[in-house]
Amino acid sequence: MLVRKLLPYFVQGTVIGLVIGLIFYFFAMPNAIQQRSVVEIKESRNATVVSTDGPASYANAVAIAAPSVVNINTTKLVGGRQHPLYNDPTFRRFFNDQQRSPMQRKDNSLGSGVIISEQGYILTNNHVIAGADEIQVVLTDGRQADAQVIGTDPETDVAVLKISLDNLPGITFGQSDVLRVGDVVLAIGNPFGVGQTVTQGIVSATERSHLGISTYENFIQTDAAINPGNSGGALINAAGELIGINTAIYTRSGGSQGVGFAIPANTVKMVMKQILEHGRAIRGWLGIEIQTITPALAESFGLLEVRGIIIAGIMPQGPADHAGIETGDIILQINGEAIVDGTEALNLIAQTAPGNELHMSGIRQGKPFTITAHTSSRPLPESHIRRQ
């Protein structure tokens, strides 16, 4: 009897609870959900799958470029050692004429090169032919010829040779300044003297510097296998165009470890042109020794950014000395271009033809300053630098 009396109240309470729950669900919960859903993501609306198919073969590119890549065999005459007892009067009479004069032996080495014109000009690395007494070039068609050194540039490790043969296949230059990381490249050369070999990889990086390989560094880095004997050979793109001269590898074992370096074709072309016109590379020069601004130097000089160079030395009576540049000056801009480090500054100065102006700005003794200097031609021998 009591249950029947309480049942209407129980039903009424249940209905009221359901109504309140529904009101909370429809009005309060969306706000809570909206407050929690604050992460935005981007989703592609394109249902098309991006194609990753490359060419099934690079044989066409190799067929175009390979005939232009040559083997370079060099011979150096190395003086032999005189017998240690020859200068002793007691034993001298026991030596014949052959033993009295130091014997000479031939030291042979291998490298690669690239024919760049029908006139017989060949590009290679300076270190491939440096100090050689004889240079022989072997073409892919079996022809051989002795090469003449037209000029070298040790500061970029470039050398230009010339041979006298007919119907030479000159390679086509590509544009190395448009290379992108990930572009496919092929290295052609003569590794270990086994004969012409092609390896394939990608551009791993561009504008590599601070490697200690040469004075002016702006290397293409690639994982295409480059081994001893590849130096001076061609780095080509998928169209068979020359985009670099293979120069060096980073290795702990002596073999390729996927880190190789090539001089960009645009750099090689500029150096080659100067060698052909002037017999050597012509570069701008100020007669200064520079040091890149480090975090410690930036803090000590109160610089807002870690960039620029500090003048560490000046050659007496050099272009910088005549312009009034002082030791301790901090250079932040050259010709309106912000300077990041010493390598960039060195390249900018070198690319400015002798006699042209360089407008520099920076900080001297804590105050902003600007100065103009006229470049001179970079001398071949090392010049004495005044240090303070």
BAMARLUM-293850 format. One line per field, with one value per residue (C-alpha): residue number from 1; residue in one letter; x, z, y. Coordinates in steps of 0.001 Angstrom, whole numbers, plus 500000, padded with zeros to 6 digits. Layout:
BEGIN
pos <- (NUM	...)
code <- (A	...)
xx <- (X	...)
zz <- (Z	...)
yy <- (Y	...)
This chain:
BEGIN
pos <- (1	2	3	4	5	6	7	8	9	10	11	12	13	14	15	16	17	18	19	20	21	22	23	24	25	26	27	28	29	30	31	32	33	34	35	36	37	38	39	40	41	42	43	44	45	46	47	48	49	50	51	52	53	54	55	56	57	58	59	60	61	62	63	64	65	66	67	68	69	70	71	72	73	74	75	76	77	78	79	80	81	82	83	84	85	86	87	88	89	90	91	92	93	94	95	96	97	98	99	100	101	102	103	104	105	106	107	108	109	110	111	112	113	114	115	116	117	118	119	120	121	122	123	124	125	126	127	128	129	130	131	132	133	134	135	136	137	138	139	140	141	142	143	144	145	146	147	148	149	150	151	152	153	154	155	156	157	158	159	160	161	162	163	164	165	166	167	168	169	170	171	172	173	174	175	176	177	178	179	180	181	182	183	184	185	186	187	188	189	190	191	192	193	194	195	196	197	198	199	200	201	202	203	204	205	206	207	208	209	210	211	212	213	214	215	216	217	218	219	220	221	222	223	224	225	226	227	228	229	230	231	232	233	234	235	236	237	238	239	240	241	242	243	244	245	246	247	248	249	250	251	252	253	254	255	256	257	258	259	260	261	262	263	264	265	266	267	268	269	270	271	272	273	274	275	276	277	278	279	280	281	282	283	284	285	286	287	288	289	290	291	292	293	294	295	296	297	298	299	300	301	302	303	304	305	306	307	308	309	310	311	312	313	314	315	316	317	318	319	320	321	322	323	324	325	326	327	328	329	330	331	332	333	334	335	336	337	338	339	340	341	342	343	344	345	346	347	348	349	350	351	352	353	354	355	356	357	358	359	360	361	362	363	364	365	366	367	368	369	370	371	372	373	374	375	376	377	378	379	380	381	382	383	384	385	386	387	388)
code <- (M	L	V	R	K	L	L	P	Y	F	V	Q	G	T	V	I	G	L	V	I	G	L	I	F	Y	F	F	A	M	P	N	A	I	Q	Q	R	S	V	V	E	I	K	E	S	R	N	A	T	V	V	S	T	D	G	P	A	S	Y	A	N	A	V	A	I	A	A	P	S	V	V	N	I	N	T	T	K	L	V	G	G	R	Q	H	P	L	Y	N	D	P	T	F	R	R	F	F	N	D	Q	Q	R	S	P	M	Q	R	K	D	N	S	L	G	S	G	V	I	I	S	E	Q	G	Y	I	L	T	N	N	H	V	I	A	G	A	D	E	I	Q	V	V	L	T	D	G	R	Q	A	D	A	Q	V	I	G	T	D	P	E	T	D	V	A	V	L	K	I	S	L	D	N	L	P	G	I	T	F	G	Q	S	D	V	L	R	V	G	D	V	V	L	A	I	G	N	P	F	G	V	G	Q	T	V	T	Q	G	I	V	S	A	T	E	R	S	H	L	G	I	S	T	Y	E	N	F	I	Q	T	D	A	A	I	N	P	G	N	S	G	G	A	L	I	N	A	A	G	E	L	I	G	I	N	T	A	I	Y	T	R	S	G	G	S	Q	G	V	G	F	A	I	P	A	N	T	V	K	M	V	M	K	Q	I	L	E	H	G	R	A	I	R	G	W	L	G	I	E	I	Q	T	I	T	P	A	L	A	E	S	F	G	L	L	E	V	R	G	I	I	I	A	G	I	M	P	Q	G	P	A	D	H	A	G	I	E	T	G	D	I	I	L	Q	I	N	G	E	A	I	V	D	G	T	E	A	L	N	L	I	A	Q	T	A	P	G	N	E	L	H	M	S	G	I	R	Q	G	K	P	F	T	I	T	A	H	T	S	S	R	P	L	P	E	S	H	I	R	R	Q)
xx <- (500000	502826	504674	501682	501588	505356	505490	504121	506807	509544	508459	508219	511752	513132	511540	512840	516374	516257	515121	517947	520447	519281	519463	523066	524026	522716	523836	526803	528662	529188	530856	533139	533975	534606	536935	538988	539167	541724	544286	544080	545428	545703	544388	544867	541692	543553	542826	545486	548571	551807	553935	557397	558388	561785	563333	563948	567462	570030	571754	570910	572549	575631	575812	575834	578500	580727	582720	583857	585319	588952	591514	594587	597854	600652	604312	606653	610402	611439	615130	616638	618735	622534	624276	625263	628869	629429	630887	633312	636725	637525	634510	633968	636172	633900	630912	630391	629185	625522	625755	627608	624670	621276	618845	615523	612285	608929	605957	602686	599208	595725	592923	590140	589334	586568	586883	585202	585744	586585	589819	591171	590828	590352	589298	590662	591793	595063	596019	595704	598515	600503	604239	603787	606590	604441	600654	598914	595222	593303	589914	587050	587620	591145	593045	595910	597713	600245	598716	600048	599258	597601	597138	596254	594455	595433	593066	590037	591888	591219	593591	593197	595015	595167	595625	595968	593473	590645	586907	586907	583539	583152	580714	577732	577759	574694	573618	574984	573403	569891	570716	568436	569049	567550	568372	569735	573413	575873	579628	581828	585529	588267	588205	591197	592258	589692	588355	585531	582834	579477	577900	574536	573240	571622	572720	573120	573893	575054	577465	579530	582530	584874	586198	589868	590116	590923	591041	587762	585121	581582	581181	578308	577973	576752	576339	577231	580223	583495	586734	590470	590865	587531	589191	588818	585937	582444	579410	576441	572696	570001	570248	573945	575118	578204	577267	580506	584079	584531	587248	587305	585677	585224	586387	587790	588563	590037	586922	583613	581360	578648	580111	581753	582404	582463	583383	580270	580338	579711	582799	584900	583723	584670	588133	588707	587834	590322	593057	592518	592496	595166	597053	595771	592702	592282	590708	590075	592276	592463	595481	593665	593501	590024	588338	584679	582657	581975	579325	582028	583258	579702	579040	582279	581623	577942	576692	573031	573743	576484	577686	580320	584122	586811	590007	592852	595737	596555	599317	601396	600833	598075	594639	593052	595920	595548	591783	592206	590913	592222	592967	589990	587403	584223	582763	579048	578207	580037	578379	575092	575162	575104	578202	577639	581194	584755	584219	581419	583481	586505	584392	582788	586181	587612	584661	585193	587482	590745	590300	586647	585196	584087	581758	581978	580160	580488	581685	584935	585667	581988	580687	579193	581432	581576	584598	585401	588360	589624	590552	593883	594847	595468	599192	600306	602742	601670	602083	603344	600486	601014	599566	598720)
zz <- (500000	500888	497665	495550	497271	496694	493084	491512	493338	492210	488549	488753	490155	487470	484677	486119	486326	482703	481550	483459	482020	478456	478941	480238	477354	474593	476019	478354	476724	473288	474994	476934	473779	471885	474603	474484	470644	470059	467939	464225	461605	457840	455713	452001	449928	446915	446489	443774	444841	444123	441694	442937	439810	438410	435159	434915	433668	433528	430565	428262	430597	430898	427131	426679	429275	429570	426329	427706	430900	430575	432641	433645	434324	435862	436391	438840	438833	442416	443325	444895	448025	447741	449497	453010	452567	449265	450956	452991	451169	452359	450613	447683	445291	445665	444066	440317	438330	438646	442403	442691	441422	443128	441291	440100	440159	438600	440873	438989	440041	438559	438302	436011	433875	431715	428099	427857	424204	420812	420948	423492	426777	429830	433382	436362	439932	440622	443117	440377	438270	440840	440494	437596	435042	432548	432076	429804	428944	427919	426218	426402	422736	423566	422178	424231	424225	426297	428008	428423	431574	430552	434089	437639	440580	443824	445806	444214	443259	439533	436637	432881	430490	426691	424313	420531	419103	416593	417086	420842	422666	424770	427660	428134	431234	433448	435915	439282	441072	440630	442227	445031	447834	446642	442940	441327	440296	438714	439314	436434	436859	437149	440765	441792	438136	437314	434345	433781	436415	437029	440473	441337	444283	445181	446120	449889	450478	448649	449507	451838	453297	456321	455214	454930	451399	449610	450215	448449	449261	447943	447456	446307	448721	447319	448403	444925	445571	444977	445508	444908	441164	440814	441513	438538	437097	436262	438471	436101	436400	434996	431645	431244	431936	433972	437311	439245	439282	441853	444270	447666	450002	453732	454830	457774	455791	452563	450591	449941	452951	451190	451810	448670	447493	444052	442863	441310	437529	437688	439878	437630	434526	436005	437076	433721	431814	433843	433376	429617	429448	431999	432719	436294	438347	439024	442369	444433	447486	450439	452347	455552	457929	459288	462019	462143	465007	467586	470337	472846	470650	469978	473706	474472	471792	472653	469256	468915	466413	466101	462610	460838	460903	462915	461291	462896	460739	457978	455378	455439	452329	451159	449904	453359	454920	452323	452894	456639	457852	461334	463310	465569	463171	463027	459521	459373	455773	452441	449520	451426	451963	455518	456319	458107	458483	457215	454287	452902	453339	451646	448688	448306	448275	445831	443455	443274	440322	441117	441080	442107	445277	448374	450667	454181	457377	460914	464371	465389	469076	469907	467326	463843	460914	457124	454868	451176	449909	446403	445750	444294	442531	444966	444883	444203	447123	450721	451910	455295	457577	460319	463584	466535)
yy <- (500000	502333	501435	502439	505831	506454	505220	508450	510460	508051	508267	512047	512309	510011	512061	515317	513812	512693	516120	517837	515324	515963	519731	519395	517095	519369	522706	522233	519323	520938	523875	521543	519606	522837	524060	520862	520657	523444	521487	522274	519873	520137	517323	516980	517036	515712	512026	511671	509704	511603	509603	508646	506757	507814	506715	502994	503685	506487	504866	507789	510293	508085	507602	511374	512166	509099	509624	513010	511498	510386	508529	510517	508693	510755	509953	511648	511093	510558	510762	507665	507581	507482	504639	505790	504564	506369	509488	507399	507544	504012	502450	504855	502863	499828	501606	501556	504571	503589	503387	506692	508747	508570	506306	507768	505853	506562	507133	506535	507653	507631	510137	511311	514316	515790	516949	520340	521243	519806	521828	519349	521233	519020	519842	517938	518524	520269	517578	514932	516440	518466	517808	515384	515068	513195	513307	510841	510975	507841	508202	505723	504832	503678	506660	508069	511407	513306	516335	519844	521832	525105	526401	525463	527018	525272	527504	525821	522599	523094	522390	522822	520479	520243	517320	517249	514771	515043	514491	515001	514760	517900	517651	519974	522188	522227	524924	523914	526876	525435	522087	521007	518571	515291	515732	512571	512733	510308	510180	509007	508279	505693	504429	502336	502174	499473	501446	503881	503382	505048	505407	506930	508954	512241	515733	515481	519171	522280	525117	522956	524803	524760	521376	522333	520929	524176	527927	528682	526085	525841	522101	519936	517015	513705	510112	508821	506562	508430	506525	507101	507588	509398	512755	515078	513058	514232	514650	514830	515300	513009	514802	513972	517550	518393	519910	519283	517986	515216	516248	514577	512087	511888	508465	506565	503437	504854	503905	505619	506102	508083	511538	512905	516448	518051	521539	523138	523458	527218	527695	525477	527334	530716	529519	527806	530968	533008	530403	530393	534204	535095	531882	531878	532693	536417	537286	540360	540815	543199	541937	541069	538144	537531	535542	534533	536011	533304	533391	534350	537222	538389	538541	540361	543000	543350	542163	541278	538484	535871	536746	538808	538867	540572	541881	539912	541160	543630	543475	546671	548815	546487	547599	547368	549313	552072	552199	552732	549410	548672	545535	544819	546224	544145	543868	543035	543970	544038	545823	545773	542007	540709	538652	535355	534078	534301	531942	534090	537262	535691	534573	538011	539719	537178	537577	541348	542052	543882	547660	547586	549062	547187	549114	547728	548583	547353	548365	550043	550513	550075	552553	551986	552857	552536	552339	551830	549849	549072	545472	544476	541256	538419	537600	534048	533642	533929	537507	538551	539599	542139	540854	543063)
